[in-house]
């Protein structure tokens, strides 16, 4: 059967079989394990690094949006989203090889050998001994984000049953297009598994660098770089004709509307309280009563709503982190006029079902 470019369930494009790690990601089944924000800052890629300021150059650890202080945080976060695997990322994870090995062991021991783990690295700190240790720990897939020649490191993969690929942004310049074609030939020489081409994007942390270099936003988007997608499709056409490797183009829409959305839905279904409604985008919808509350005041108001307004206790919660009372949305709409007369501020909110509880919408009542 002739090879062709196919659209995946997540609206990405692939030639060949979609990499296993990507299969899990599109379904939202991968825990994102960020093991450090530190990096050796290779000069040819530091300028487009998308890390946020609260992670860049900082030795912090996150499991999805949860800042990790203990191993149990990672295990619990994976449980909350029913994770089937994890992607270990950074920074440069292999600046701390023992940390990476520890977390691979932790996840495999907690969830079993079938729990799929892939690792991102620029390869500069990868030794043959460390490569062997990663395999022994249970690593399933290695994704190089090369900033210089790592052909020797990639060749080690031929000795093991390990999926090895290259993952790079599609920067729409002639030099970078030629570099991607070189990566394709490199993968062919070591019988590599795949190349992942990501749509190049603006982030808050590197937007000025990109603008200074002449990159602009694609019309109708908030983050995509003009020319990246068209360049990616041209590269797929070239690979289809000139190579037999697997190639996958992952646009921003795949990450936002499929990978992230599906991950949020998985977590939301497990963490939603009786008074919270899970939206089709995986957000939590609920009513809130805000004010300058003490913990005692929040308890008193909750008890008053139960006694005087006959609100079922399961439909009222106290959020000490945000210093507010949370109530079933339609119940709060019924009570809002009375509560506002009593001096309370009422509204309907949508927020992420994540550890940081990022609020994305507030509608005053």
Wavefront OBJ file of the C-alpha trace (Angstrom):
o trace
v 0.000 0.000 0.000
v 1.510 3.352 -1.040
v 2.448 5.792 1.684
v 0.431 8.977 1.981
v -0.104 11.950 4.251
v -2.978 11.207 6.625
v -4.882 13.370 9.082
v -5.002 12.019 12.628
v -7.925 12.154 15.059
v -6.236 15.234 16.527
v -6.027 17.117 13.205
v -2.277 16.615 12.904
v -0.675 15.117 9.787
v 1.370 11.930 9.635
v 3.239 9.788 7.146
v 3.483 6.256 8.451
v 2.369 5.108 11.889
v 1.810 7.839 14.467
v 4.538 7.606 17.167
v 3.264 5.825 20.286
v 4.005 8.781 22.546
v 1.944 11.015 20.255
v -0.944 8.549 20.309
v -1.129 8.905 24.076
v -0.640 12.681 23.966
v -3.476 13.369 21.534
v -5.824 11.418 23.814
v -4.695 13.507 26.787
v -3.274 10.427 28.503
v 0.265 11.726 29.094
v 1.412 13.297 32.348
v 3.748 16.204 31.576
v 6.669 15.796 33.970
v 8.849 18.921 33.899
v 12.003 17.991 35.806
v 14.010 21.232 35.623
v 13.955 24.631 33.981
v 17.724 24.743 33.763
v 19.493 24.252 30.455
v 22.947 24.597 28.990
v 21.465 27.214 26.633
v 22.758 26.142 23.231
v 23.252 29.348 21.249
v 21.268 28.192 18.233
v 18.026 27.496 20.101
v 17.914 29.631 23.272
v 16.199 32.474 21.395
v 13.039 30.500 20.654
v 12.777 28.652 23.984
v 9.058 28.745 24.918
v 9.464 28.293 28.688
v 7.555 30.739 30.876
v 9.452 33.097 33.164
v 8.441 31.162 36.284
v 10.193 28.058 34.908
v 12.997 29.319 32.674
v 16.456 28.878 34.249
v 14.894 27.702 37.521
v 15.450 24.270 39.014
v 11.775 23.545 39.643
v 9.740 20.393 39.099
v 6.134 20.248 37.887
v 3.703 17.414 37.263
v 1.346 19.055 34.788
v 0.551 22.367 36.547
v 1.367 21.108 40.045
v 4.696 22.197 41.538
v 6.262 19.070 42.978
v 7.687 18.884 46.492
v 7.549 15.108 46.960
v 7.303 11.927 44.880
v 3.721 11.421 46.003
v 2.768 14.648 44.201
v 3.761 13.086 40.874
v 1.979 9.803 41.534
v -1.173 11.564 42.733
v -1.293 13.894 39.736
v -0.939 10.924 37.381
v -3.784 9.200 39.211
v -6.050 12.258 39.021
v -5.818 12.290 35.218
v -5.788 8.501 34.766
v -2.449 8.843 32.983
v -1.310 6.034 30.729
v 2.152 7.483 30.328
v 4.409 10.469 30.923
v 6.571 12.815 28.897
v 9.715 13.943 30.742
v 10.770 17.407 29.688
v 12.544 20.605 30.742
v 14.867 22.647 30.354
v 17.407 19.945 29.726
v 16.343 16.931 31.817
v 19.705 15.166 31.542
v 21.438 17.935 33.453
v 20.052 15.880 36.351
v 20.339 12.276 35.128
v 19.790 10.628 38.521
v 16.583 12.621 38.942
v 15.328 11.425 35.564
v 16.229 7.805 36.341
v 14.514 8.065 39.734
v 11.290 9.345 38.193
v 11.257 6.659 35.492
v 11.638 4.012 38.217
v 8.956 5.716 40.339
v 6.389 5.798 37.531
v 7.080 2.260 36.328
v 6.889 0.892 39.872
v 3.687 2.845 40.574
v 1.810 2.125 37.345
v 3.454 -0.892 35.744
v 5.788 -1.598 32.856
v 3.136 -0.674 30.277
v 3.099 2.930 31.514
v 4.661 4.632 28.473
v 7.465 7.095 29.155
v 9.196 9.305 26.643
v 12.061 11.717 27.295
v 13.105 14.932 25.575
v 16.799 15.851 25.448
v 19.223 17.850 23.325
v 21.561 14.869 23.720
v 24.629 16.803 24.860
v 24.775 15.090 28.251
v 23.854 11.630 27.034
v 26.649 9.097 27.517
v 26.528 5.471 26.452
v 26.429 4.421 30.117
v 23.506 6.762 30.828
v 21.738 5.534 27.701
v 21.970 1.983 29.046
v 20.705 3.111 32.463
v 17.686 4.819 30.893
v 16.831 1.632 29.014
v 17.199 -0.483 32.150
v 14.961 1.924 34.081
v 12.218 1.397 31.512
v 12.366 4.349 29.106
v 10.166 3.600 26.081
v 10.869 6.468 23.708
v 13.668 9.017 23.301
v 13.063 12.294 21.501
v 16.117 14.310 20.547
v 15.833 18.073 20.179
v 19.291 18.473 18.632
v 21.311 21.662 18.746
v 24.493 20.112 17.308
v 25.672 16.825 15.797
v 24.427 13.946 17.974
v 24.782 11.154 15.417
v 26.907 9.071 17.805
v 24.286 9.302 20.563
v 21.546 8.334 18.141
v 23.456 5.307 16.872
v 23.443 3.800 20.372
v 19.715 3.262 19.960
v 20.372 0.578 17.360
v 21.638 -1.681 20.147
v 18.322 -1.517 22.007
v 14.629 -1.914 21.336
v 13.807 1.740 21.804
v 11.794 4.169 19.703
v 14.102 7.064 18.853
v 13.055 10.208 17.068
v 13.834 13.847 16.506
v 11.397 16.592 17.478
v 11.882 20.157 16.259
v 9.877 23.293 15.577
v 9.349 24.157 11.930
v 11.173 27.480 11.626
v 10.366 28.848 8.160
v 13.866 29.765 7.007
v 15.951 28.136 4.294
v 18.758 27.235 6.701
v 16.400 25.498 9.091
v 14.554 23.666 6.320
v 17.893 22.233 5.196
v 18.663 21.300 8.798
v 15.405 19.345 9.050
v 16.210 17.510 5.832
v 19.590 16.637 7.319
v 17.828 15.259 10.415
v 15.677 13.076 8.158
v 18.813 11.600 6.532
v 20.373 11.110 9.954
v 17.348 9.125 11.103
v 17.536 6.962 7.991
v 21.178 6.135 8.681
v 20.493 4.846 12.188
v 17.110 3.281 11.392
v 15.383 5.922 13.505
v 11.696 5.733 14.270
v 10.255 9.171 13.467
v 10.610 12.906 13.109
v 8.104 15.207 14.808
v 7.607 18.623 13.257
v 5.943 21.136 15.565
v 4.294 24.328 14.395
v 6.541 27.223 15.397
v 4.824 29.463 17.925
v 5.034 32.736 19.757
v 5.022 32.636 23.549
v 5.132 35.539 25.971
v 8.709 34.773 26.976
v 10.270 34.781 23.496
v 7.901 36.960 21.448
v 10.296 39.935 21.352
v 13.166 37.722 20.139
v 11.002 36.363 17.335
v 9.760 39.804 16.302
v 13.325 41.139 16.262
v 14.215 38.342 13.849
v 11.353 39.212 11.514
v 8.795 36.548 12.442
v 5.123 37.560 12.510
v 1.861 36.008 13.639
v -0.173 34.007 11.162
v -3.432 35.809 10.437
v -6.360 34.585 12.488
v -4.184 33.017 15.197
v -2.855 34.060 18.603
v 0.393 32.109 18.610
v 1.310 30.499 15.257
v 4.252 31.892 13.301
v 3.427 32.859 9.729
v 4.899 30.369 7.271
v 5.521 27.520 9.702
v 2.530 25.407 8.683
v 3.038 25.849 4.947
v 6.713 24.977 5.375
v 5.745 21.872 7.367
v 3.402 20.627 4.637
v 6.126 21.201 2.025
v 8.520 19.173 4.169
v 5.969 16.364 4.463
v 5.643 16.318 0.674
v 9.440 16.133 0.400
v 9.664 13.302 2.958
v 6.901 11.386 1.194
v 8.938 11.382 -2.009
v 12.477 11.142 -0.640
v 12.332 9.067 2.530
v 10.691 6.085 4.211
v 10.749 7.353 7.797
v 7.671 8.246 9.834
v 6.975 11.982 9.893
v 4.415 13.762 12.043
v 3.386 17.407 11.850
v 1.778 18.681 15.064
v 0.066 22.076 14.736
v -0.866 24.299 17.659
v -4.531 23.354 17.234
v -3.643 19.723 17.993
v -1.937 20.680 21.238
v -4.655 23.075 22.402
v -7.906 21.557 21.143
v -7.034 17.882 21.491
v -4.001 17.110 23.661
v -4.684 19.736 26.355
v -8.474 19.558 26.139
v -8.494 15.778 26.512
v -6.069 15.935 29.431
v -8.273 18.522 31.145
v -11.374 16.390 30.585
v -9.690 13.359 32.129
v -8.679 15.316 35.213
v -11.945 17.261 35.491
v -14.022 14.088 35.658
v -11.950 12.921 38.617
v -11.727 16.166 40.586
v -15.096 17.846 39.922
v -17.079 18.462 43.101
v -20.871 17.973 43.193
v -21.421 21.706 42.680
v -19.072 21.924 39.661
v -20.142 21.201 36.090
v -17.578 19.857 33.633
v -17.828 21.753 30.340
v -17.169 20.223 26.930
v -13.729 21.880 26.979
v -12.793 20.217 30.258
v -13.251 23.323 32.424
v -15.147 23.560 35.710
v -18.227 25.793 35.805
v -19.623 26.957 39.162
v -20.964 29.851 41.166
v -18.780 31.811 43.597
v -19.428 34.200 46.459
v -16.453 36.517 46.931
v -15.579 38.805 49.794
v -12.992 39.669 52.395
v -13.721 36.478 54.310
v -12.003 34.862 57.237
v -12.165 31.092 57.515
v -14.737 31.520 60.274
v -16.848 33.857 58.125
v -16.832 31.374 55.242
v -18.074 28.614 57.551
v -20.802 30.853 58.966
v -22.042 31.840 55.510
v -22.033 28.228 54.354
v -24.041 27.152 57.395
v -26.478 30.031 56.872
v -27.109 29.036 53.256
v -27.804 25.491 54.404
v -30.125 26.469 57.260
v -31.972 29.516 55.898
v -31.969 28.847 52.166
v -32.156 25.050 52.227
v -29.126 24.615 49.988
v -27.990 20.958 50.107
v -24.552 20.804 51.817
v -22.995 18.923 48.906
v -23.671 21.906 46.645
v -21.593 24.343 48.737
v -17.841 24.258 49.214
v -15.220 26.443 50.877
v -12.151 27.406 48.831
v -9.571 28.698 51.276
v -6.962 29.120 48.560
v -9.136 31.667 46.759
v -10.926 32.847 49.906
v -14.442 32.283 48.622
v -17.539 30.152 48.857
v -18.323 27.956 45.842
v -21.893 27.017 44.996
v -23.792 25.157 42.312
v -24.284 27.671 39.509
v -28.046 27.529 39.041
v -28.638 27.644 42.807
v -26.490 30.770 43.104
v -28.360 32.420 40.241
v -31.599 31.903 42.198
v -30.099 33.361 45.374
v -27.911 36.093 43.887
v -30.360 38.990 44.293
v -30.840 38.249 47.979
v -27.141 37.704 48.569
v -26.201 40.936 46.816
v -28.660 42.820 49.029
v -26.787 41.297 51.964
v -23.563 42.804 50.568
v -22.027 39.760 48.897
v -20.416 39.662 45.446
v -21.726 36.780 43.324
v -20.601 35.429 39.982
v -20.251 32.436 37.687
v -16.716 31.278 36.873
v -14.998 28.830 34.575
v -11.596 27.581 35.647
v -9.105 24.903 34.758
v -9.431 21.631 36.701
v -5.706 21.809 37.371
v -3.651 22.344 40.500
v -3.274 26.075 39.768
v -7.064 26.493 39.256
v -6.500 29.118 36.545
v -9.683 31.163 36.080
v -10.572 31.876 32.454
v -14.048 33.441 32.748
v -15.970 35.443 35.341
v -19.579 36.540 34.826
v -20.965 38.787 37.582
v -24.509 38.070 38.743
l 1 2 3 4 5 6 7 8 9 10 11 12 13 14 15 16 17 18 19 20 21 22 23 24 25 26 27 28 29 30 31 32 33 34 35 36 37 38 39 40 41 42 43 44 45 46 47 48 49 50 51 52 53 54 55 56 57 58 59 60 61 62 63 64 65 66 67 68 69 70 71 72 73 74 75 76 77 78 79 80 81 82 83 84 85 86 87 88 89 90 91 92 93 94 95 96 97 98 99 100 101 102 103 104 105 106 107 108 109 110 111 112 113 114 115 116 117 118 119 120 121 122 123 124 125 126 127 128 129 130 131 132 133 134 135 136 137 138 139 140 141 142 143 144 145 146 147 148 149 150 151 152 153 154 155 156 157 158 159 160 161 162 163 164 165 166 167 168 169 170 171 172 173 174 175 176 177 178 179 180 181 182 183 184 185 186 187 188 189 190 191 192 193 194 195 196 197 198 199 200 201 202 203 204 205 206 207 208 209 210 211 212 213 214 215 216 217 218 219 220 221 222 223 224 225 226 227 228 229 230 231 232 233 234 235 236 237 238 239 240 241 242 243 244 245 246 247 248 249 250 251 252 253 254 255 256 257 258 259 260 261 262 263 264 265 266 267 268 269 270 271 272 273 274 275 276 277 278 279 280 281 282 283 284 285 286 287 288 289 290 291 292 293 294 295 296 297 298 299 300 301 302 303 304 305 306 307 308 309 310 311 312 313 314 315 316 317 318 319 320 321 322 323 324 325 326 327 328 329 330 331 332 333 334 335 336 337 338 339 340 341 342 343 344 345 346 347 348 349 350 351 352 353 354 355 356 357 358 359 360 361 362 363 364 365
